[in-house]
Amino acid sequence: MSSKRVVIVGGGFAGLSAAFTLMKRGFTPLLLEAGERAGGRGKGEQVDGFSLDMGAFVFTSTYDTAFRLCEELGLPLVPSQMKFGHYRGGRWVTTTPDQSLWNVVRQLPAARTMGFLSPSGMRAGFKVMRQMYREEPYLSFASDSPLAEIDDGETYGEYLERFRVPESVRMTLGGPLKMILGDPEPAGQALMRAYIGETMLSGGRVFMPERGIGSFNRALAEACSDATRVSTPVRRIVVADGAATGVVVDGETIEADAVICAVPGTKVAGLIPELPDETLAALGTVSYSTGCRVVLGLDHPALPPGWHGALYPEDDDTPLLLDRSAFLPACAPAGKGLLDLLIGRDRAKELIPLDDDAIKRELLGAARRKAPPGSALPGDGEELFYRVYRWEEALCMGTPGMLAAMANIPGQLAGRIDNLFLAGDYMGIPSVNGALSSGEKAATEAADLLASRAD
Ligand SMILES: Cc1cc2nc3c(=O)[nH]c(=O)nc-3n(C[C@H](O)[C@H](O)[C@H](O)COP(=O)(O)OP(=O)(O)OC[C@H]3O[C@@H](n4cnc5c(N)ncnc54)[C@H](O)[C@@H]3O)c2cc1C
């Protein structure tokens, strides 16, 4: 056991994985979380036998740290596949990302609707896909992803322009991102292409904890509960003479031998104004989307058999529909349904100030107006229960070059404030896996530093 104290600020996936790593290394960290419970944007909730995800809801095939931690925590991973209907030009096309020749032939009508069969669509689609395959090792969310290396100053919009992607294909490649994230075109091409690559190149197959990401988040929080103090917002990280010496919470200053700051990137500068100027400038490139989500428990499945979800890429008001009872059956009691309605875009900003009931009525009404054929969306009040989750800061988007700027931060801190470490989704490839990996990395570096000082 080490007597050195590492204080971790923020108990989302990044802070929790940092605490878990330090405990495995024989440290007794102290994790301070502002909220009433740890978990951050990965939290879940149990309601009447249903398992709800409040924020993050899907892994991709390269979530190596997440897979390993699920295994260490004894959570079985189950395969699932994302099969979505797309509402385009007033009608439905269903797609499965299976890349077999037969599937490609079978999906020719869908390819036409998606814009890939026009001469300009074919040309652009071929070039974009060829480059995707060539850069497959870069377009990954894994802990050792080299994505930052191709994160130049180019926006996703400029990238589409460079490949002369026609409007209908632009909608196919950008519309689903826009539904969840907000406008992808001003964001960096590398991150947006990684989002697309992760689903296209993996054939849409994912491995997930059978009761969703919230169950994993809870298991990790429970494993760290002895080290966690909740309802304890940190007001300031104290830096003196080139070292982090402690943190200020209401009523006391807690001393530390090292500090890991694991709050969202937009909050770091407020906690540590003494950061080097270039680090503060780099942090200025971090931004988040806004998200609003309604989850409804139903006494029947909501979507037609074989559908996991429905996408409305051309539409500004209709949320993404996800039937979690089809996607992850263990999340709902047998025969029941768990419908997720999720919207990003500017629409989320308009909805967030409304009360829960109004948000539910708006999103359910929009979904009902364009329900997939054969679906059974509930009327008002016909659900068993509902929950509304508002996220002012949802998914990390950033500006072009953000990933590259973040990769420089550890070097900027080393030698200046070398017992201070930043962790969070924005410090990895922004995602659950990026948050977990960044927490592990920060904890490993803190433990190595303190061990070297003890020698
Ligand atoms: C609606 C939604 C859908 C998403 N979908 C996906 C998905 O499908 N897949 C995916 O990979 N990712 C998804 N994400 C993103 C993913 O949830 C995040 O990238 C990840 O959970 C971020 O973890 P984090 O630890 O970096 O930050 P957070 O989870 O934000 O944790 C930061 C913690 O710090 C605490 N904190 C803040 N300030 C202080 C302070 N001063 N003192 C003490 N504590 C403080 C906060 O309360 C919070 O608990 C989604 C997010 C949302 C909101």
The ligand as an SDF file (V2000), in Angstrom:
LIG
                    3D

 53 58  0  0  0  0  0  0  0  0999 V2000
  -27.1840   11.5270  -24.1630 C   0  0  0  0  0  0  0  0  0  0  0  0
  -25.7710   11.0090  -24.3110 C   0  0  0  0  0  0  0  0  0  0  0  0
  -25.5140    9.9470  -25.1540 C   0  0  0  0  0  0  0  0  0  0  0  0
  -24.2010    9.4430  -25.2750 C   0  0  0  0  0  0  0  0  0  0  0  0
  -23.9870    8.3400  -26.0360 N   0  0  0  0  0  0  0  0  0  0  0  0
  -22.7790    7.7670  -26.0340 C   0  0  0  0  0  0  0  0  0  0  0  0
  -22.5950    6.4840  -26.6010 C   0  0  0  0  0  0  0  0  0  0  0  0
  -23.5490    5.8670  -27.0620 O   0  0  0  0  0  0  0  0  0  0  0  0
  -21.3410    5.9490  -26.5990 N   0  0  0  0  0  0  0  0  0  0  0  0
  -20.2840    6.6050  -26.0490 C   0  0  0  0  0  0  0  0  0  0  0  0
  -19.1700    6.0790  -26.0720 O   0  0  0  0  0  0  0  0  0  0  0  0
  -20.4450    7.8030  -25.4590 N   0  0  0  0  0  0  0  0  0  0  0  0
  -21.6620    8.3850  -25.4250 C   0  0  0  0  0  0  0  0  0  0  0  0
  -21.8460    9.5560  -24.7610 N   0  0  0  0  0  0  0  0  0  0  0  0
  -20.6590   10.2560  -24.2230 C   0  0  0  0  0  0  0  0  0  0  0  0
  -20.1520    9.6010  -22.9470 C   0  0  0  0  0  0  0  0  0  0  0  0
  -21.2180    9.4830  -22.0300 O   0  0  0  0  0  0  0  0  0  0  0  0
  -19.0470   10.4720  -22.3720 C   0  0  0  0  0  0  0  0  0  0  0  0
  -18.0380   10.6610  -23.3550 O   0  0  0  0  0  0  0  0  0  0  0  0
  -18.3780    9.8830  -21.1290 C   0  0  0  0  0  0  0  0  0  0  0  0
  -19.3230    9.2830  -20.2690 O   0  0  0  0  0  0  0  0  0  0  0  0
  -17.6450   11.0290  -20.4320 C   0  0  0  0  0  0  0  0  0  0  0  0
  -17.0790   10.5860  -19.2100 O   0  0  0  0  0  0  0  0  0  0  0  0
  -16.1780   11.6130  -18.3830 P   0  0  0  0  0  0  0  0  0  0  0  0
  -15.7770   10.9240  -17.1570 O   0  0  0  0  0  0  0  0  0  0  0  0
  -15.1350   12.1850  -19.2630 O   0  0  0  0  0  0  0  0  0  0  0  0
  -17.1390   12.8480  -18.0450 O   0  0  0  0  0  0  0  0  0  0  0  0
  -18.4710   12.8990  -17.1720 P   0  0  0  0  0  0  0  0  0  0  0  0
  -19.2450   11.6530  -17.3190 O   0  0  0  0  0  0  0  0  0  0  0  0
  -19.1380   14.1760  -17.5490 O   0  0  0  0  0  0  0  0  0  0  0  0
  -17.9620   12.9730  -15.6700 O   0  0  0  0  0  0  0  0  0  0  0  0
  -17.5060   14.1580  -15.0790 C   0  0  0  0  0  0  0  0  0  0  0  0
  -17.9410   14.1350  -13.6210 C   0  0  0  0  0  0  0  0  0  0  0  0
  -17.3480   15.2490  -12.9720 O   0  0  0  0  0  0  0  0  0  0  0  0
  -18.2750   15.7680  -12.0590 C   0  0  0  0  0  0  0  0  0  0  0  0
  -17.8850   17.1410  -11.7780 N   0  0  0  0  0  0  0  0  0  0  0  0
  -17.9340   18.2200  -12.5940 C   0  0  0  0  0  0  0  0  0  0  0  0
  -17.4470   19.3090  -11.9840 N   0  0  0  0  0  0  0  0  0  0  0  0
  -17.0410   18.9030  -10.7510 C   0  0  0  0  0  0  0  0  0  0  0  0
  -16.4380   19.5670   -9.6450 C   0  0  0  0  0  0  0  0  0  0  0  0
  -16.1610   20.8610   -9.6800 N   0  0  0  0  0  0  0  0  0  0  0  0
  -16.1660   18.8320   -8.5410 N   0  0  0  0  0  0  0  0  0  0  0  0
  -16.4420   17.5150   -8.4710 C   0  0  0  0  0  0  0  0  0  0  0  0
  -17.0260   16.8380   -9.4970 N   0  0  0  0  0  0  0  0  0  0  0  0
  -17.3140   17.5370  -10.6130 C   0  0  0  0  0  0  0  0  0  0  0  0
  -19.6070   15.6410  -12.7730 C   0  0  0  0  0  0  0  0  0  0  0  0
  -20.6850   15.6770  -11.8630 O   0  0  0  0  0  0  0  0  0  0  0  0
  -19.4430   14.2790  -13.4350 C   0  0  0  0  0  0  0  0  0  0  0  0
  -19.9140   13.2240  -12.6230 O   0  0  0  0  0  0  0  0  0  0  0  0
  -23.1330   10.0600  -24.5820 C   0  0  0  0  0  0  0  0  0  0  0  0
  -23.4070   11.1350  -23.7200 C   0  0  0  0  0  0  0  0  0  0  0  0
  -24.7080   11.5930  -23.5710 C   0  0  0  0  0  0  0  0  0  0  0  0
  -24.9680   12.6880  -22.5830 C   0  0  0  0  0  0  0  0  0  0  0  0
  1  2  1  0
  2  3  1  0
  2 52  2  0
  3  4  2  0
  4  5  1  0
  4 50  1  0
  5  6  2  0
  6  7  1  0
  6 13  1  0
  7  8  2  0
  7  9  1  0
  9 10  1  0
 10 11  2  0
 10 12  1  0
 12 13  2  0
 13 14  1  0
 14 15  1  0
 14 50  1  0
 15 16  1  0
 16 17  1  0
 16 18  1  0
 18 19  1  0
 18 20  1  0
 20 21  1  0
 20 22  1  0
 22 23  1  0
 23 24  1  0
 24 25  2  0
 24 26  1  0
 24 27  1  0
 27 28  1  0
 28 29  2  0
 28 30  1  0
 28 31  1  0
 31 32  1  0
 32 33  1  0
 33 34  1  0
 33 48  1  0
 34 35  1  0
 35 36  1  0
 35 46  1  0
 36 37  1  0
 36 45  1  0
 37 38  2  0
 38 39  1  0
 39 40  1  0
 39 45  2  0
 40 41  1  0
 40 42  2  0
 42 43  1  0
 43 44  2  0
 44 45  1  0
 46 47  1  0
 46 48  1  0
 48 49  1  0
 50 51  2  0
 51 52  1  0
 52 53  1  0
M  END
$$$$
